[in-house]
Amino acid sequence: MTATKPAMMGKSRLEAFSDGVLAILITIMVLELKVPHAPELSALRPLWPVFLSYLLSFIYLGIYWNNHHHFLHASTHVTGGMLWANLHLLFWLSLIPFVTGWMGENHFAAAPTALYGFALLMAALAWLVLQRTIIASQGRESILRAAVGGDWKGKVSPLIYLTAIVVAFYWQWVSCALYALVAMLWLVPDKRIEHVLVRTDNSGESGADHAPRKP
C-alpha cells in the first residue's frame, strides 16, 4: 500500500488576497486628494504636493504588484513560510498610504519624508525575505533563483533608501529624488523571470516530444 503525498497549497488564494490588499491601498491613497470647492484651476495649486506624493507611491505599489505577480508565477507551490513572509511584506506596504499622506500634507517636510523612506526601506527588506523564502521552498532548481541571479537592484535599493532617510533631514528634495531614482530602477521592465519561464517551458516541451510513448 503506497502512501499518498500531501496536497500542496495552491497560489491562487495568495495572489488574490495580495491583489485585493494592493488595490485597497491605492484606493485609500487617492482619497487623500480632496476635491476643491472652487471651480478655478488655481484651486488645484495647494494639492500639488499631495498629488506628487500620491504619484510616487502609486508607481511603487504598481512595481510591487507587477513583480509580486512574476514571483508567484515562478513558484510551483505555496508554503506556510511564504504566507507569513507575504503578510510581512503587506504590513509594510499597508503603511504607504499613511506616510504618503503625511508627507504630502506637510509639503515634504523632513520628518515625514524620512518616515516615508523608512517605510520603503522596510518594504524592500520584506521583499528580500519573501524572495529568499520562495527560493528556499522551491529547492535548488528554483526557477526564481535562476531568474534573479545576483539581484543587484534588490541589494542596492536599501542602501539608497538609507541614504535618502539621512538626507531628508537636510535636503528633502534630494531625498525625494533618490526615492524616484529607485522607482525608475524597478520601473524598467525586467524580463529575467519571463525568459527563464519560456526556456523552462520549451525544454519541457522538447523533453516531452522525445519521451517514449506508451502503447
SEVEXTOR-470279 format. One record per residue: x, y, z of N, C-alpha, C in turn. Coordinates in steps of 0.1 Angstrom, whole numbers, padded with zeros to 4 digits, always signed. Example, Ala and Ser with C-alpha at 12.3 -4.5 7.8 and 13.67 -1.06 7.14 Angstrom:
<rs>
+0132-0057+0078+0123-0045+0078+0132-0033+0078;+0128-0022+0071+0137-0011+0071+0129+0000+0079;
</rs>
This chain:
<rs>
+0008-0012+0000+0000+0000+0000+0009+0013+0000;+0008+0021-0010+0016+0032-0012+0010+0044-0004;+0019+0052+0002+0014+0064+0009+0012+0075-0001;+0001+0082+0001-0002+0094-0008+0005+0106-0003;+0010+0114-0012+0017+0126-0009+0007+0137-0005;+0010+0145+0005+0001+0156+0010-0001+0166-0002;-0013+0171-0003-0016+0181-0014-0009+0194-0010;-0003+0200-0021+0004+0213-0019-0006+0224-0020;-0004+0235-0013-0013+0246-0014-0011+0254-0027;-0022+0258-0032-0022+0265-0045-0018+0279-0043;-0016+0286-0054-0011+0300-0054-0023+0310-0056;-0034+0305-0061-0045+0315-0064-0050+0323-0053;-0052+0317-0041-0057+0324-0030-0047+0335-0025;-0035+0331-0024-0024+0341-0020-0024+0353-0030;-0024+0350-0042-0023+0360-0052-0036+0369-0052;-0047+0363-0051-0060+0371-0050-0060+0380-0038;-0056+0375-0026-0055+0383-0014-0046+0394-0015;-0034+0392-0021-0024+0403-0022-0029+0413-0032;-0035+0409-0043-0040+0418-0053-0051+0427-0046;-0060+0421-0038-0070+0429-0032-0064+0439-0022;-0054+0435-0014-0048+0445-0005-0042+0457-0012;-0035+0454-0023-0028+0465-0030-0038+0474-0037;-0049+0468-0042-0060+0476-0048-0066+0486-0037;-0068+0480-0025-0074+0489-0014-0064+0500-0010;-0051+0497-0010-0041+0507-0006-0041+0518-0016;-0042+0515-0029-0043+0526-0039-0055+0534-0038;-0066+0527-0035-0079+0535-0033-0078+0544-0021;-0072+0540-0010-0071+0548+0002-0062+0560-0001;-0052+0558-0009-0043+0570-0012-0050+0580-0020;-0058+0576-0030-0064+0586-0039-0074+0594-0032;-0080+0589-0021-0090+0596-0013-0084+0608-0006;-0070+0608-0005-0063+0620+0001-0064+0632-0008;-0067+0630-0020-0068+0641-0030-0082+0647-0028;-0083+0657-0019-0096+0663-0017-0100+0672-0028;-0112+0671-0032-0118+0679-0043-0119+0693-0038;-0113+0703-0045-0115+0717-0041-0129+0722-0044;-0134+0731-0035-0147+0737-0037-0148+0748-0047;-0137+0754-0051-0137+0765-0060-0135+0759-0074;-0141+0765-0085-0140+0760-0098-0128+0764-0106;-0120+0773-0101-0108+0778-0108-0097+0768-0107;-0088+0768-0118-0077+0759-0118-0067+0763-0107;-0067+0775-0103-0058+0779-0092-0061+0772-0079;-0073+0766-0078-0077+0759-0065-0070+0746-0064;-0064+0741-0076-0057+0729-0075-0042+0730-0071;-0038+0743-0070-0024+0745-0067-0020+0740-0053;-0028+0741-0043-0024+0736-0030-0023+0720-0029;-0029+0714-0039-0029+0699-0039-0017+0693-0046;-0008+0701-0052+0003+0695-0059+0013+0687-0050;+0016+0690-0038+0024+0681-0030+0018+0668-0027;+0005+0668-0025-0003+0656-0022-0003+0647-0035;-0005+0654-0046-0006+0646-0059+0008+0640-0062;+0019+0648-0060+0032+0642-0063+0035+0630-0054;+0032+0631-0041+0034+0620-0032+0026+0608-0036;+0013+0611-0040+0004+0600-0045+0010+0594-0057;+0015+0601-0067+0020+0596-0079+0032+0587-0076;+0041+0591-0068+0053+0583-0065+0049+0570-0058;+0040+0571-0048+0035+0559-0041+0027+0549-0051;+0019+0555-0060+0012+0547-0069+0022+0539-0078;+0032+0545-0082+0043+0538-0090+0049+0527-0082;+0052+0530-0069+0058+0520-0061+0049+0508-0059;+0036+0510-0056+0027+0499-0054+0025+0492-0067;+0025+0499-0078+0024+0492-0091+0036+0483-0094;+0048+0488-0090+0060+0479-0092+0059+0467-0083;+0055+0469-0071+0054+0457-0062+0044+0447-0067;+0032+0452-0072+0022+0443-0078+0027+0436-0090;+0034+0442-0099+0039+0436-0111+0049+0425-0107;+0059+0428-0099+0069+0419-0095+0064+0407-0086;+0054+0411-0078+0048+0400-0070+0041+0390-0079;+0035+0394-0090+0028+0385-0099+0039+0376-0105;+0050+0382-0109+0061+0373-0115+0066+0363-0105;+0068+0368-0093+0073+0359-0082+0064+0347-0081;+0051+0349-0080+0042+0338-0078+0041+0329-0090;+0042+0335-0102+0042+0328-0115+0054+0318-0116;+0065+0322-0110+0077+0314-0110+0077+0304-0099;+0067+0304-0090+0066+0294-0079+0057+0282-0083;+0061+0271-0078+0053+0259-0081+0042+0256-0070;+0045+0261-0058+0035+0259-0047+0037+0269-0037;+0029+0269-0027+0029+0279-0016+0031+0271-0003;+0040+0277+0006+0042+0271+0019+0038+0281+0030;+0038+0275+0042+0034+0284+0054+0044+0295+0055;+0057+0293+0053+0066+0303+0054+0064+0314+0044;+0060+0311+0032+0057+0321+0021+0045+0329+0025;+0035+0323+0032+0023+0330+0036+0027+0341+0046;+0035+0337+0056+0039+0347+0066+0048+0358+0060;+0058+0354+0051+0066+0364+0045+0058+0373+0036;+0048+0368+0030+0039+0377+0022+0032+0387+0031;+0027+0382+0042+0020+0391+0051+0029+0402+0057;+0041+0398+0060+0051+0407+0064+0053+0418+0054;+0054+0415+0041+0055+0425+0031+0043+0434+0030;+0031+0428+0031+0019+0435+0030+0017+0445+0042;+0023+0441+0053+0022+0450+0065+0029+0463+0062;+0041+0462+0057+0049+0475+0054+0043+0482+0043;+0037+0475+0033+0031+0482+0022+0018+0489+0026;+0011+0483+0037-0001+0490+0041+0001+0503+0048;+0014+0506+0052+0017+0519+0058+0020+0529+0048;+0021+0526+0035+0024+0535+0024+0014+0546+0024;+0000+0543+0024-0009+0554+0024-0008+0565+0035;-0004+0560+0047-0003+0569+0058+0009+0578+0056;+0021+0572+0053+0033+0580+0052+0032+0589+0039;+0025+0585+0029+0023+0593+0017+0015+0605+0020;+0004+0603+0027-0005+0614+0031+0002+0624+0040;+0010+0619+0050+0017+0628+0059+0027+0636+0052;+0035+0630+0043+0045+0637+0035+0039+0647+0026;+0028+0644+0019+0022+0653+0010+0015+0665+0017;+0008+0662+0028+0001+0673+0035+0011+0683+0041;+0023+0678+0045+0032+0687+0051+0043+0692+0041;+0040+0691+0028+0049+0696+0018+0063+0691+0019;+0064+0678+0021+0077+0671+0021+0087+0677+0032;+0081+0678+0043+0090+0682+0055+0099+0671+0059;+0109+0674+0067+0120+0665+0070+0115+0652+0076;+0108+0652+0087+0104+0640+0094+0094+0631+0086;+0084+0637+0079+0075+0628+0071+0083+0622+0059;+0092+0630+0053+0100+0625+0042+0109+0613+0046;+0115+0615+0058+0123+0604+0063+0115+0592+0067;+0103+0594+0073+0095+0582+0076+0090+0575+0064;+0087+0583+0053+0084+0577+0040+0095+0567+0036;+0107+0572+0037+0118+0564+0033+0120+0551+0041;+0117+0553+0054+0118+0541+0063+0108+0531+0059;+0095+0535+0056+0085+0525+0051+0090+0518+0039;+0096+0526+0029+0101+0520+0017+0112+0510+0020;+0121+0514+0029+0132+0505+0033+0127+0492+0038;+0118+0493+0048+0113+0480+0054+0105+0472+0044;+0098+0478+0035+0091+0470+0024+0101+0463+0015;+0112+0470+0012+0123+0464+0004+0129+0452+0011;+0132+0454+0024+0138+0442+0032+0128+0431+0033;+0115+0434+0034+0105+0423+0035+0104+0416+0021;+0106+0424+0011+0106+0418-0003+0118+0408-0004;+0129+0412+0001+0141+0402+0000+0138+0390+0008;+0131+0391+0020+0128+0380+0028+0118+0371+0020;+0108+0376+0014+0099+0368+0006+0106+0361-0005;+0115+0368-0012+0122+0362-0023+0131+0350-0018;+0138+0352-0007+0146+0341-0002+0137+0330+0003;+0126+0333+0009+0117+0322+0013+0111+0314+0002;+0108+0321-0009+0103+0314-0021+0114+0305-0027;+0126+0310-0028+0137+0302-0034+0140+0290-0025;+0140+0292-0012+0143+0281-0003+0132+0270-0004;+0119+0274-0006+0108+0265-0006+0108+0257-0019;+0113+0263-0030+0112+0256-0043+0124+0247-0046;+0134+0247-0037+0146+0238-0039+0157+0244-0048;+0167+0236-0050+0179+0241-0058+0176+0244-0072;+0166+0238-0078+0163+0240-0092+0152+0251-0093;+0151+0260-0083+0141+0270-0083+0142+0279-0096;+0131+0281-0102+0130+0290-0114+0134+0304-0110;+0129+0308-0098+0131+0322-0093+0146+0324-0090;+0153+0314-0085+0167+0315-0082+0175+0317-0095;+0171+0310-0105+0178+0311-0118+0175+0325-0124;+0164+0330-0121+0160+0343-0128+0166+0355-0121;+0166+0356-0108+0171+0368-0101+0186+0369-0101;+0193+0358-0102+0207+0359-0102+0213+0366-0090;+0222+0376-0093+0228+0383-0082+0219+0393-0076;+0208+0397-0083+0198+0406-0078+0204+0419-0073;+0211+0426-0082+0218+0438-0078+0209+0449-0074;+0197+0450-0080+0187+0460-0077+0182+0458-0063;+0179+0446-0059+0174+0443-0046+0184+0446-0035;+0197+0446-0038+0207+0449-0028+0211+0464-0028;+0210+0471-0039+0213+0485-0040+0202+0493-0034;+0190+0489-0036+0178+0498-0032+0178+0501-0017;+0180+0491-0008+0180+0495+0006+0191+0505+0010;+0203+0504+0003+0213+0514+0005+0209+0528+0001;+0202+0529-0010+0198+0542-0015+0187+0548-0005;+0178+0539+0000+0168+0543+0009+0174+0548+0022;+0185+0541+0027+0192+0546+0039+0198+0560+0037;+0204+0561+0026+0210+0574+0022+0199+0585+0022;+0188+0582+0016+0177+0592+0014+0171+0595+0028;+0170+0586+0037+0165+0589+0050+0173+0599+0058;+0186+0597+0057+0196+0607+0064+0195+0620+0057;+0195+0620+0043+0195+0633+0036+0182+0640+0038;+0171+0633+0041+0158+0640+0043+0158+0651+0054;+0167+0650+0063+0168+0660+0074+0176+0672+0070;+0182+0672+0058+0190+0683+0053+0184+0689+0040;+0182+0680+0030+0177+0684+0017+0166+0674+0013;+0154+0679+0016+0142+0670+0013+0140+0666-0001;+0143+0676-0010+0141+0673-0025+0151+0663-0030;+0163+0664-0025+0173+0654-0028+0169+0640-0024;+0163+0639-0012+0158+0627-0007+0147+0621-0016;+0138+0630-0020+0127+0626-0029+0132+0621-0042;+0143+0628-0047+0149+0624-0060+0155+0610-0059;+0160+0607-0047+0166+0593-0045+0155+0583-0045;+0143+0586-0039+0132+0577-0039+0127+0575-0053;+0127+0586-0061+0123+0584-0075+0133+0576-0083;+0145+0578-0080+0156+0570-0086+0154+0555-0085;+0151+0551-0073+0149+0537-0070+0137+0532-0078;+0126+0540-0078+0114+0537-0086+0117+0535-0101;+0126+0544-0106+0130+0543-0120+0138+0530-0123;+0146+0526-0113+0154+0514-0115+0145+0502-0116;+0134+0501-0108+0125+0490-0109+0114+0491-0119;+0112+0504-0124+0102+0506-0134+0105+0500-0147;+0118+0500-0150+0123+0494-0163+0119+0479-0163;+0112+0474-0173+0107+0460-0173+0119+0450-0172;+0117+0441-0163+0127+0431-0160+0121+0418-0166;+0128+0413-0176+0123+0401-0184+0130+0388-0179;+0138+0389-0168+0145+0377-0165+0136+0365-0161;+0126+0367-0153+0117+0357-0149+0110+0351-0161;+0105+0360-0170+0098+0356-0182+0107+0348-0191;+0119+0352-0193+0128+0344-0201+0131+0330-0195;+0133+0329-0182+0136+0316-0176+0123+0307-0177;+0111+0313-0176+0099+0305-0177+0097+0300-0191;+0101+0309-0201+0100+0304-0215+0110+0293-0218;+0122+0294-0213+0132+0284-0215+0127+0271-0208;+0122+0272-0196+0117+0260-0189+0106+0253-0197;+0096+0261-0202+0085+0256-0209+0090+0249-0222;+0099+0255-0229+0104+0250-0241+0112+0237-0239;+0120+0236-0228+0127+0224-0225+0118+0213-0221;+0107+0217-0214+0097+0207-0210+0090+0201-0222;+0087+0210-0232+0080+0205-0244+0089+0196-0252;+0102+0201-0254+0111+0192-0262+0113+0179-0255;+0114+0179-0242+0116+0166-0235+0104+0157-0237;+0092+0163-0237+0080+0155-0239+0080+0149-0253;+0085+0157-0263+0084+0152-0276+0093+0140-0278;+0104+0139-0270+0113+0128-0272+0111+0117-0261;+0101+0119-0253+0098+0108-0243+0092+0096-0249;+0095+0084-0244+0089+0072-0250+0074+0072-0248;+0066+0069-0258+0052+0069-0258+0047+0055-0253;+0036+0056-0245+0030+0043-0241+0022+0037-0252;+0022+0024-0253+0014+0018-0264-0001+0019-0261;
</rs>
